[in-house]
Amino acid sequence: MAPKNLLGAGVNYTPNQWKRLLVYLDLPEMTPDNNAAENAIRSFVIGRKNWLFAGTQGGAKASAALDSLVETAKRQFGTV
């Protein structure tokens, strides 16, 4: 039995997930990181403080909708 700390919890968790791990290892298109997701949201993270000054809730919603539209178009047309 592993110790009752975070490392021990990880050691106990691993055998229960072994089949999923093997499937993951058999799929070369899967990567062990989330860099693509991190890069996709970077502009939002950088602009996060600016959103505090949207003025109104409606302005914030409009800004979010516009940003979503722009990011979707960038992704759709391959400019990311």
A tleap script that builds the chain and sets N, CA, C and O, in Angstrom:
source leaprc.protein.ff14SB
mol = sequence {
  NMET ALA PRO LYS ASN LEU LEU GLY ALA GLY
  VAL ASN TYR THR PRO ASN GLN TRP LYS ARG
  LEU LEU VAL TYR LEU ASP LEU PRO GLU MET
  THR PRO ASP ASN ASN ALA ALA GLU ASN ALA
  ILE ARG SER PHE VAL ILE GLY ARG LYS ASN
  TRP LEU PHE ALA GLY THR GLN GLY GLY ALA
  LYS ALA SER ALA ALA LEU ASP SER LEU VAL
  GLU THR ALA LYS ARG GLN PHE GLY THR CVAL
}
set mol.1.N position { 0.844 -1.183 0.000 }
set mol.1.CA position { 0.000 0.000 0.000 }
set mol.1.C position { 0.886 1.242 0.000 }
set mol.1.O position { 1.820 1.354 0.793 }
set mol.2.N position { 0.581 2.153 -0.886 }
set mol.2.CA position { 1.362 3.387 -1.003 }
set mol.2.C position { 0.996 4.342 0.139 }
set mol.2.O position { -0.090 4.239 0.709 }
set mol.3.N position { 1.897 5.266 0.470 }
set mol.3.CA position { 1.600 6.227 1.528 }
set mol.3.C position { 0.394 7.091 1.185 }
set mol.3.O position { 0.031 7.232 0.017 }
set mol.4.N position { -0.226 7.669 2.214 }
set mol.4.CA position { -1.433 8.476 2.012 }
set mol.4.C position { -1.057 9.943 1.794 }
set mol.4.O position { -1.421 10.810 2.587 }
set mol.5.N position { -0.335 10.205 0.725 }
set mol.5.CA position { -0.041 11.568 0.313 }
set mol.5.C position { -0.289 11.639 -1.195 }
set mol.5.O position { -0.777 10.669 -1.776 }
set mol.6.N position { 0.032 12.751 -1.837 }
set mol.6.CA position { -0.249 12.896 -3.264 }
set mol.6.C position { 0.498 11.870 -4.105 }
set mol.6.O position { -0.057 11.346 -5.072 }
set mol.7.N position { 1.729 11.577 -3.761 }
set mol.7.CA position { 2.482 10.580 -4.504 }
set mol.7.C position { 1.830 9.208 -4.344 }
set mol.7.O position { 1.690 8.468 -5.318 }
set mol.8.N position { 1.438 8.874 -3.141 }
set mol.8.CA position { 0.769 7.605 -2.894 }
set mol.8.C position { -0.544 7.501 -3.644 }
set mol.8.O position { -0.885 6.438 -4.161 }
set mol.9.N position { -1.284 8.601 -3.705 }
set mol.9.CA position { -2.543 8.611 -4.457 }
set mol.9.C position { -2.270 8.348 -5.935 }
set mol.9.O position { -3.021 7.619 -6.583 }
set mol.10.N position { -1.211 8.932 -6.467 }
set mol.10.CA position { -0.849 8.704 -7.868 }
set mol.10.C position { -0.441 7.263 -8.118 }
set mol.10.O position { -0.800 6.676 -9.139 }
set mol.11.N position { 0.302 6.700 -7.191 }
set mol.11.CA position { 0.727 5.304 -7.325 }
set mol.11.C position { -0.482 4.382 -7.274 }
set mol.11.O position { -0.546 3.414 -8.032 }
set mol.12.N position { -1.428 4.656 -6.409 }
set mol.12.CA position { -2.641 3.834 -6.322 }
set mol.12.C position { -3.549 4.027 -7.532 }
set mol.12.O position { -4.249 3.094 -7.927 }
set mol.13.N position { -3.552 5.199 -8.119 }
set mol.13.CA position { -4.419 5.521 -9.258 }
set mol.13.C position { -3.968 4.816 -10.534 }
set mol.13.O position { -4.792 4.371 -11.332 }
set mol.14.N position { -2.662 4.720 -10.716 }
set mol.14.CA position { -2.099 4.217 -11.971 }
set mol.14.C position { -2.585 2.816 -12.358 }
set mol.14.O position { -3.013 2.644 -13.499 }
set mol.15.N position { -2.547 1.818 -11.492 }
set mol.15.CA position { -2.993 0.478 -11.928 }
set mol.15.C position { -4.455 0.453 -12.379 }
set mol.15.O position { -4.822 -0.346 -13.240 }
set mol.16.N position { -5.281 1.310 -11.812 }
set mol.16.CA position { -6.692 1.352 -12.199 }
set mol.16.C position { -6.890 1.937 -13.593 }
set mol.16.O position { -7.937 1.726 -14.203 }
set mol.17.N position { -5.912 2.660 -14.101 }
set mol.17.CA position { -6.021 3.321 -15.399 }
set mol.17.C position { -5.126 2.675 -16.452 }
set mol.17.O position { -4.933 3.246 -17.525 }
set mol.18.N position { -4.581 1.507 -16.168 }
set mol.18.CA position { -3.584 0.892 -17.034 }
set mol.18.C position { -4.100 0.653 -18.450 }
set mol.18.O position { -3.377 0.918 -19.410 }
set mol.19.N position { -5.330 0.158 -18.609 }
set mol.19.CA position { -5.874 -0.093 -19.942 }
set mol.19.C position { -5.978 1.201 -20.740 }
set mol.19.O position { -5.667 1.216 -21.931 }
set mol.20.N position { -6.404 2.270 -20.111 }
set mol.20.CA position { -6.489 3.565 -20.796 }
set mol.20.C position { -5.109 4.065 -21.195 }
set mol.20.O position { -4.939 4.636 -22.272 }
set mol.21.N position { -4.140 3.855 -20.343 }
set mol.21.CA position { -2.772 4.272 -20.663 }
set mol.21.C position { -2.253 3.528 -21.891 }
set mol.21.O position { -1.613 4.128 -22.754 }
set mol.22.N position { -2.522 2.241 -21.973 }
set mol.22.CA position { -2.060 1.466 -23.119 }
set mol.22.C position { -2.716 1.935 -24.413 }
set mol.22.O position { -2.055 1.991 -25.450 }
set mol.23.N position { -3.999 2.271 -24.373 }
set mol.23.CA position { -4.682 2.804 -25.559 }
set mol.23.C position { -4.027 4.123 -25.967 }
set mol.23.O position { -3.767 4.351 -27.148 }
set mol.24.N position { -3.767 4.970 -25.010 }
set mol.24.CA position { -3.119 6.258 -25.263 }
set mol.24.C position { -1.755 6.058 -25.934 }
set mol.24.O position { -1.419 6.768 -26.882 }
set mol.25.N position { -0.985 5.108 -25.449 }
set mol.25.CA position { 0.351 4.873 -25.998 }
set mol.25.C position { 0.297 4.304 -27.407 }
set mol.25.O position { 1.246 4.468 -28.174 }
set mol.26.N position { -0.793 3.640 -27.761 }
set mol.26.CA position { -0.931 3.061 -29.098 }
set mol.26.C position { -1.380 4.078 -30.145 }
set mol.26.O position { -1.399 3.756 -31.333 }
set mol.27.N position { -1.736 5.281 -29.744 }
set mol.27.CA position { -2.213 6.299 -30.677 }
set mol.27.C position { -1.151 7.382 -30.847 }
set mol.27.O position { -1.056 8.284 -30.014 }
set mol.28.N position { -0.354 7.309 -31.907 }
set mol.28.CA position { 0.758 8.260 -32.066 }
set mol.28.C position { 0.294 9.702 -32.272 }
set mol.28.O position { 1.067 10.630 -32.031 }
set mol.29.N position { -0.959 9.914 -32.716 }
set mol.29.CA position { -1.417 11.293 -32.929 }
set mol.29.C position { -1.735 12.013 -31.613 }
set mol.29.O position { -1.928 13.228 -31.603 }
set mol.30.N position { -1.789 11.281 -30.527 }
set mol.30.CA position { -2.038 11.914 -29.231 }
set mol.30.C position { -0.717 12.381 -28.642 }
set mol.30.O position { 0.300 11.696 -28.750 }
set mol.31.N position { -0.741 13.537 -28.027 }
set mol.31.CA position { 0.477 14.068 -27.426 }
set mol.31.C position { 0.274 14.215 -25.924 }
set mol.31.O position { -0.852 14.426 -25.473 }
set mol.32.N position { 1.335 14.108 -25.149 }
set mol.32.CA position { 1.217 14.198 -23.695 }
set mol.32.C position { 1.204 15.636 -23.183 }
set mol.32.O position { 1.516 15.875 -22.017 }
set mol.33.N position { 0.855 16.572 -24.018 }
set mol.33.CA position { 0.812 17.964 -23.573 }
set mol.33.C position { -0.417 18.656 -24.143 }
set mol.33.O position { -1.134 18.103 -24.976 }
set mol.34.N position { -0.637 19.854 -23.685 }
set mol.34.CA position { -1.775 20.629 -24.170 }
set mol.34.C position { -1.310 21.954 -24.765 }
set mol.34.O position { -2.003 22.964 -24.652 }
set mol.35.N position { -0.134 21.952 -25.399 }
set mol.35.CA position { 0.417 23.185 -25.962 }
set mol.35.C position { -0.514 23.822 -26.988 }
set mol.35.O position { -0.631 25.047 -27.038 }
set mol.36.N position { -1.173 23.011 -27.801 }
set mol.36.CA position { -2.076 23.577 -28.811 }
set mol.36.C position { -3.205 24.356 -28.139 }
set mol.36.O position { -3.548 25.457 -28.570 }
set mol.37.N position { -3.771 23.786 -27.097 }
set mol.37.CA position { -4.848 24.475 -26.375 }
set mol.37.C position { -4.320 25.733 -25.686 }
set mol.37.O position { -4.960 26.784 -25.718 }
set mol.38.N position { -3.156 25.614 -25.068 }
set mol.38.CA position { -2.560 26.775 -24.394 }
set mol.38.C position { -2.297 27.906 -25.386 }
set mol.38.O position { -2.581 29.067 -25.093 }
set mol.39.N position { -1.762 27.576 -26.544 }
set mol.39.CA position { -1.483 28.597 -27.552 }
set mol.39.C position { -2.762 29.213 -28.093 }
set mol.39.O position { -2.791 30.402 -28.412 }
set mol.40.N position { -3.817 28.418 -28.199 }
set mol.40.CA position { -5.077 28.923 -28.731 }
set mol.40.C position { -5.710 29.955 -27.803 }
set mol.40.O position { -6.377 30.875 -28.277 }
set mol.41.N position { -5.516 29.821 -26.504 }
set mol.41.CA position { -6.157 30.754 -25.569 }
set mol.41.C position { -5.214 31.851 -25.076 }
set mol.41.O position { -5.605 32.679 -24.254 }
set mol.42.N position { -3.988 31.861 -25.567 }
set mol.42.CA position { -3.010 32.829 -25.073 }
set mol.42.C position { -3.500 34.270 -25.198 }
set mol.42.O position { -3.336 35.056 -24.265 }
set mol.43.N position { -4.101 34.631 -26.342 }
set mol.43.CA position { -4.551 36.020 -26.514 }
set mol.43.C position { -5.628 36.383 -25.494 }
set mol.43.O position { -5.701 37.523 -25.036 }
set mol.44.N position { -6.457 35.409 -25.146 }
set mol.44.CA position { -7.481 35.683 -24.137 }
set mol.44.C position { -6.863 35.885 -22.763 }
set mol.44.O position { -7.282 36.760 -22.005 }
set mol.45.N position { -5.872 35.078 -22.452 }
set mol.45.CA position { -5.227 35.187 -21.146 }
set mol.45.C position { -4.508 36.529 -21.023 }
set mol.45.O position { -4.564 37.176 -19.977 }
set mol.46.N position { -3.842 36.936 -22.083 }
set mol.46.CA position { -3.126 38.213 -22.053 }
set mol.46.C position { -4.111 39.372 -21.922 }
set mol.46.O position { -3.836 40.348 -21.224 }
set mol.47.N position { -5.258 39.266 -22.594 }
set mol.47.CA position { -6.242 40.344 -22.550 }
set mol.47.C position { -7.182 40.305 -21.366 }
set mol.47.O position { -8.067 41.152 -21.248 }
set mol.48.N position { -7.006 39.340 -20.492 }
set mol.48.CA position { -7.926 39.140 -19.375 }
set mol.48.C position { -8.136 40.401 -18.541 }
set mol.48.O position { -9.272 40.708 -18.179 }
set mol.49.N position { -7.085 41.128 -18.231 }
set mol.49.CA position { -7.230 42.330 -17.408 }
set mol.49.C position { -8.016 43.418 -18.135 }
set mol.49.O position { -8.717 44.208 -17.502 }
set mol.50.N position { -7.903 43.460 -19.453 }
set mol.50.CA position { -8.651 44.454 -20.202 }
set mol.50.C position { -10.155 44.237 -20.093 }
set mol.50.O position { -10.929 45.191 -20.155 }
set mol.51.N position { -10.564 42.993 -19.932 }
set mol.51.CA position { -11.990 42.692 -19.849 }
set mol.51.C position { -12.620 43.249 -18.588 }
set mol.51.O position { -13.838 43.415 -18.520 }
set mol.52.N position { -11.805 43.537 -17.597 }
set mol.52.CA position { -12.339 44.129 -16.364 }
set mol.52.C position { -12.921 45.509 -16.636 }
set mol.52.O position { -13.713 46.023 -15.846 }
set mol.53.N position { -12.530 46.100 -17.744 }
set mol.53.CA position { -12.953 47.457 -18.065 }
set mol.53.C position { -13.907 47.482 -19.252 }
set mol.53.O position { -13.927 48.454 -20.008 }
set mol.54.N position { -14.692 46.431 -19.422 }
set mol.54.CA position { -15.639 46.359 -20.537 }
set mol.54.C position { -16.754 47.389 -20.382 }
set mol.54.O position { -17.442 47.706 -21.353 }
set mol.55.N position { -16.937 47.903 -19.198 }
set mol.55.CA position { -17.942 48.941 -18.968 }
set mol.55.C position { -19.256 48.385 -18.453 }
set mol.55.O position { -19.736 48.803 -17.400 }
set mol.56.N position { -19.833 47.462 -19.171 }
set mol.56.CA position { -21.106 46.875 -18.761 }
set mol.56.C position { -21.074 45.375 -19.033 }
set mol.56.O position { -20.190 44.869 -19.724 }
set mol.57.N position { -22.049 44.687 -18.479 }
set mol.57.CA position { -22.159 43.261 -18.736 }
set mol.57.C position { -22.462 43.022 -20.220 }
set mol.57.O position { -21.958 42.068 -20.812 }
set mol.58.N position { -23.266 43.870 -20.802 }
set mol.58.CA position { -23.571 43.757 -22.227 }
set mol.58.C position { -22.333 43.947 -23.083 }
set mol.58.O position { -22.145 43.244 -24.076 }
set mol.59.N position { -21.487 44.899 -22.701 }
set mol.59.CA position { -20.242 45.129 -23.424 }
set mol.59.C position { -19.309 43.930 -23.328 }
set mol.59.O position { -18.642 43.574 -24.299 }
set mol.60.N position { -19.265 43.314 -22.158 }
set mol.60.CA position { -18.427 42.136 -21.974 }
set mol.60.C position { -18.945 40.975 -22.817 }
set mol.60.O position { -18.158 40.240 -23.415 }
set mol.61.N position { -20.267 40.808 -22.867 }
set mol.61.CA position { -20.843 39.733 -23.678 }
set mol.61.C position { -20.580 39.967 -25.163 }
set mol.61.O position { -20.272 39.027 -25.897 }
set mol.62.N position { -20.701 41.214 -25.604 }
set mol.62.CA position { -20.438 41.537 -27.004 }
set mol.62.C position { -18.973 41.275 -27.344 }
set mol.62.O position { -18.666 40.744 -28.411 }
set mol.63.N position { -18.080 41.644 -26.445 }
set mol.63.CA position { -16.658 41.420 -26.657 }
set mol.63.C position { -16.359 39.917 -26.728 }
set mol.63.O position { -15.590 39.475 -27.582 }
set mol.64.N position { -16.966 39.141 -25.833 }
set mol.64.CA position { -16.753 37.694 -25.835 }
set mol.64.C position { -17.276 37.074 -27.128 }
set mol.64.O position { -16.636 36.189 -27.695 }
set mol.65.N position { -18.430 37.532 -27.593 }
set mol.65.CA position { -18.998 36.993 -28.833 }
set mol.65.C position { -18.100 37.321 -30.022 }
set mol.65.O position { -17.864 36.468 -30.878 }
set mol.66.N position { -17.604 38.548 -30.077 }
set mol.66.CA position { -16.723 38.944 -31.169 }
set mol.66.C position { -15.413 38.163 -31.136 }
set mol.66.O position { -14.936 37.693 -32.169 }
set mol.67.N position { -14.835 38.027 -29.942 }
set mol.67.CA position { -13.592 37.256 -29.818 }
set mol.67.C position { -13.809 35.807 -30.236 }
set mol.67.O position { -12.963 35.217 -30.908 }
set mol.68.N position { -14.938 35.235 -29.840 }
set mol.68.CA position { -15.245 33.854 -30.214 }
set mol.68.C position { -15.369 33.723 -31.729 }
set mol.68.O position { -14.861 32.769 -32.317 }
set mol.69.N position { -16.036 34.670 -32.350 }
set mol.69.CA position { -16.199 34.657 -33.803 }
set mol.69.C position { -14.847 34.745 -34.504 }
set mol.69.O position { -14.581 33.996 -35.444 }
set mol.70.N position { -14.008 35.645 -34.053 }
set mol.70.CA position { -12.688 35.826 -34.665 }
set mol.70.C position { -11.838 34.576 -34.507 }
set mol.70.O position { -11.218 34.126 -35.470 }
set mol.71.N position { -11.799 34.011 -33.307 }
set mol.71.CA position { -10.983 32.818 -33.072 }
set mol.71.C position { -11.512 31.622 -33.859 }
set mol.71.O position { -10.726 30.816 -34.357 }
set mol.72.N position { -12.837 31.498 -33.977 }
set mol.72.CA position { -13.414 30.414 -34.767 }
set mol.72.C position { -13.042 30.567 -36.236 }
set mol.72.O position { -12.693 29.586 -36.893 }
set mol.73.N position { -13.114 31.789 -36.756 }
set mol.73.CA position { -12.735 32.030 -38.150 }
set mol.73.C position { -11.251 31.730 -38.373 }
set mol.73.O position { -10.883 31.145 -39.391 }
set mol.74.N position { -10.412 32.122 -37.438 }
set mol.74.CA position { -8.988 31.839 -37.568 }
set mol.74.C position { -8.753 30.347 -37.624 }
set mol.74.O position { -7.950 29.869 -38.425 }
set mol.75.N position { -9.443 29.614 -36.787 }
set mol.75.CA position { -9.283 28.160 -36.743 }
set mol.75.C position { -9.846 27.511 -38.018 }
set mol.75.O position { -9.246 26.594 -38.578 }
set mol.76.N position { -10.990 27.998 -38.457 }
set mol.76.CA position { -11.661 27.435 -39.630 }
set mol.76.C position { -10.844 27.628 -40.900 }
set mol.76.O position { -10.763 26.731 -41.740 }
set mol.77.N position { -10.244 28.799 -41.032 }
set mol.77.CA position { -9.530 29.115 -42.261 }
set mol.77.C position { -8.027 28.910 -42.152 }
set mol.77.O position { -7.271 29.299 -43.043 }
set mol.78.N position { -7.599 28.295 -41.056 }
set mol.78.CA position { -6.213 27.874 -40.927 }
set mol.78.C position { -5.199 28.971 -40.711 }
set mol.78.O position { -4.053 28.833 -41.139 }
set mol.79.N position { -5.575 30.047 -40.067 }
set mol.79.CA position { -4.613 31.120 -39.822 }
set mol.79.C position { -4.033 31.043 -38.424 }
set mol.79.O position { -3.372 31.978 -37.971 }
set mol.80.N position { -4.275 29.937 -37.739 }
set mol.80.CA position { -3.738 29.783 -36.377 }
set mol.80.C position { -2.425 29.065 -36.455 }
set mol.80.O position { -1.791 28.824 -35.428 }
savepdb mol mol.pdb
quit
